[in-house]
Structure formats: structure tokens, C-alpha cells
Amino acid sequence: MVMVALIVVFYLLRYFFASATAYTSALAPMMIAAALAMPEIPLPVFCLMVGAAIGLGSILTPYATGPSPIYYGSGYLPTVDYWRLGAIFGLIFLVLLVITGLLWMPVVLL
């Protein structure tokens, strides 16, 4: 459960970063160091989940990646819809990431 909590915190902190590089360089080493301190966390699985969370978290906001401002600025989606859909799909991706990370990744890494 600690691994899931760390991944959820890591994923949700994406809201506070406008740059994927800043997000990755600031938080990924900290999360991996925290996982290293906890022997019950399988490090290879955790690192794969962190890597997947970096990419999946980029859909959350209209400023998260390079193309996002273009989509947002095109006017096809009003501001409220962009944030609402980002939250909905972000939650779906987070649930799928946790399920995949807990069930499938350990099998693949054996």
C-alpha cells in the first residue's frame, strides 16, 4: 500500500508543474529515494510505475506538455471542460496505472 500511496502522490503532484522536465527532475529522484528506504517496495516495479506516471500525468492540465496549450488555445474545449476532462481521464489513467503496476509488471519482470 505504501507503493500505491507514493505513486498516487507522485501522479497528483503533476498539477503543480508546468514542465515535464522540472517535474521529473524534482520529484522522481525523491520518490525513488523514498522507495529505496522501504524494503517492502519492489524497486523495479516502482521505477516502471514512476516512468509511466510521468507520461500519463501530462494530460491533467492545459499547461502540462508542449502540445497542450495548442489544444487548449484552439477554443474547441472551454476551460471548464478541459480541466474536467483532464481530471476524469487522469483518474482513469491513475487507476489503470496502479492496477497494471500491481498485477502485470511483477509478472513481466520475473
TORMIPA-548605 format. One record per atom (N, C-alpha, C): x, y, z. Coordinates in steps of 0.05 Angstrom, whole numbers, plus 32768, in hexadecimal, padded with zeros to 4 digits. Example, Ala and Ser with C-alpha at 12.3 -4.5 7.8 and 13.67 -1.06 7.14 Angstrom:
# TORMIPA-548605
81087F8E809C/80F67FA6809C/81087FBE809C/81017FD3808E/81117FEB808F/81028001809D/
END
This chain:
# TORMIPA-548605
80107FE88000/800080008000/801180198000/80298018800C/803A802F800C/804380367FEF/804880227FDF/804F80277FC3/803980357FB4/8020802C7FB8/800980397FAB/800780567FB4/800A805B7FCE/800880767FD9/801E80887FCC/8036807E7FCA/804B808E7FBE/804580947FA1/803B80817F92/803580857F76/801E80997F73/800980977F84/7FF380AA7F83/7FFC80C67F89/800D80C97F9D/801780E47FA4/802880EE7F8D/803A80DE7F82/804B80E67F6C/803A80EE7F54/802580DF7F4E/801480E57F37/800580FF7F3B/7FF981037F52/7FE9811B7F57/7FFA81347F5A/801381327F61/8024814A7F63/802A81557F47/802281477F32/802681517F17/8017816B7F12/8001816F7F21/7FF281887F1E/800281A17F23/8017819F7F33/802681B67F3C/803E81BD7F2B/804281AE7F16/805981B27F04/805181B87EE8/805B81CD7EDC/805581D37EC0/806881C57EAD/807E81BA7EB8/809281AE7EA7/809581907EAF/8095817F7E9B/809981627EA1/80B6815D7EAB/80C8816D7EA0/80E4816A7EA8/80E881727EC5/80DC81897ECD/80DE81927EE9/80D0817E7EFC/80B981747EF3/80AB81607F04/80BB81477F08/80C6813D7EF2/80D681247EF4/80EF81287F04/80FE813E7EFE/811881417F0C/811481497F29/80FE81557F31/80F9815C7F4D/80EE81467F5D/80DB81367F52/80CD81237F62/80D581067F5E/80DD80FE7F46/80E480E27F42/80FA80D87F54/811180E77F56/812680DD7F68/811D80DC7F85/810C80EF7F8E/810280EF7FA9/80F080D67FAE/80DF80D07F9C/80CD80B97F9F/80DD809F7F9F/80F0809D7F8D/810180857F8C/811180817FA5/811C80987FB0/812B80967FC9/8118808E7FE0/810080977FE0/80ED808F7FF4/80E780717FF2/80E480677FD9/80DF804B7FD5/80F7803A7FDD/810F80447FD8/812780357FE1/812880327FFF/811D8045800E/811E8043802B/810980308036/80F880268025/80E38013802E/80E77FF88021/80F17FE5802F/80F77FCB8023/80DF7FBB8018/80C77FC28021/80B07FB38017/80A77FBC7FFB/80B37FD17FF0/80AC7FDB7FD5/80BF7FCE7FC1/80B37FBF7FAD/80C47FB47F98/80CE7FCA7F85/80E77FD07F87/80F27FE87F79/80EF7FE77F5A/80F37FD07F4C/80EF7FD17F2F/80D27FD77F27/80BF7FCC7F36/80A37FD27F30/809D7FEF7F36/80A77FF97F4C/80A280157F53/80AE80287F3E/80C680237F35/80D380347F21/80C380347F07/80B9801D7EFF/80A8801C7EE7/808E802C7EEB/8083802A7F02/806B803A7F08/807080587F08/808780607F13/808F807C7F12/809280867EF6/809F80767EE5/80A3807D7EC9/808880807EBB/8076806D7EC0/805C806F7EB3/804C80877EBD/804E808D7ED7/804080A47EE2/804980BE7ED7/806380C07ED0/806D80D87EC4/805F80DE7EAA/805C80CA7E99/804E80CF7E7F/803080D27E82/802480C17E93/800780C27E96/7FFD80DC7EA4/800D80E67EB5/800580FE7EC4/800481177EB3/800F81167E9B/8010812D7E8A/7FF681357E7E/7FE181257E81/7FC7812C7E76/7FB6813C7E8A/7FC081407EA2/7FB0814B7EB7/7FA981687EB3/7FBA81787EA8/7FB681957EA7/7FBB81A07E8B/7FB181B97E86/7FB681C57E6C/7FD281D07E68/7FE381CD7E7C/7FFF81D77E7A/801481C17E7F/800B81A87E80/801D81927E88/8032818A7E74/802C818C7E5A/803F81847E45/803E81997E2F/805181967E1D/805381A97E07/803981AC7DF6/802D81977DED/801581997DDD/7FFC81A27DEC/7FFC819F7E06/7FE381A67E16/7FDA81C37E12/7FEC81D77E13/7FE281F27E0E/7FD681F67DF2/7FE081E77DDF/7FD481EA7DC4/7FB881DE7DC4/7FB481C77DD0/7F9981BC7DD2/7F8781CF7DE1/7F9181D87DF7/7F8181EA7E09/7F7B82047DFB/7F8F82107DED/7F8B82297DE0/7F7A82287DC7/7F7582117DBC/7F66820F7DA4/7F4882167DA8/7F3F82157DC0/7F24821C7DC6/7F1082067DC3/7F1881EE7DBC/7F0681D87DB9/7EFA81CF7DD4/7F0A81D27DE8/7F0181CB7E03/7F0181E37E15/7EEB81EA7E21/7EEB81FF7E35/7EFC81F87E4D/7F05820C7E5C/7F1782077E73/7F0C81F37E86/7EF381F57E8D/7EE781E37EA1/7EE781C67E96/7EE181C27E7D/7EE281A87E71/7EFE819C7E70/7F1281AD7E6A/7F2D81A37E69/7F3681997E84/7F3181A87E99/7F39819F7EB4/7F2881877EBD/7F0E81877EB6/7EFD81707EBE/7F0681577EB0/7F0B81587E96/7F1481407E87/7F3081387E90/7F41814B7E96/7F5B81447EA1/7F5981347EBB/7F47813D7ECC/7F43812F7EE6/7F3881137EE2/7F2481117ED0/7F1780F77ECB/7F2B80E37EBF/7F3880EB7EA9/7F4B80D97E9D/7F6480D57EAE/7F6B80E97EBD/7F8280E57ED0/7F7C80D07EE5/7F6380D17EEF/7F5B80BD7F03/7F5A80A17EF7/7F4F809F7EDE/7F4E80857ED0/7F6A807A7ECC/7F7C808B7EC2/7F9880837EBD/7FA6807B7ED7/7FA180897EED/7FAD80837F06/7FA480677F10/7F8A80627F0E/7F8080487F17/7F8C80327F06/7F8D80367EEC/7F9980227EDA/7FB7801E7EE0/7FC580347EE6/7FE180327EEC/7FE580227F06/7FD580267F1A/7FD880177F33/7FD27FFA7F2F/7FBC7FF47F21/7FB57FD87F1B/7FCA7FCA7F0B/7FD37FD87EF6/7FE97FCC7EE5/80027FC87EF5/80097FDC7F05/80227FDB7F15/80217FC57F29/800B7FC07F35/80097FAC7F4A/80067F8F7F3F/7FF87F8C7F29/7FF27F727F1F/80047F687F08/80097F7A7EF5/80167F717EDC/80357F757EDD/803E7F8C7EE7/805B7F927EE7/806B7F7E7EF7/80637F747F0E/80737F5F7F1B/80767F467F0B/80627F3E7EFC/80637F267EEB/80777F2B7ED5/80767F427EC9/80887F487EB2/80A57F497EBB/80AA7F527ED3/80C67F567EDD/80D27F3C7EE7/80C37F277EE9/80CE7F0D7EF3/80E07F007EDF/
END
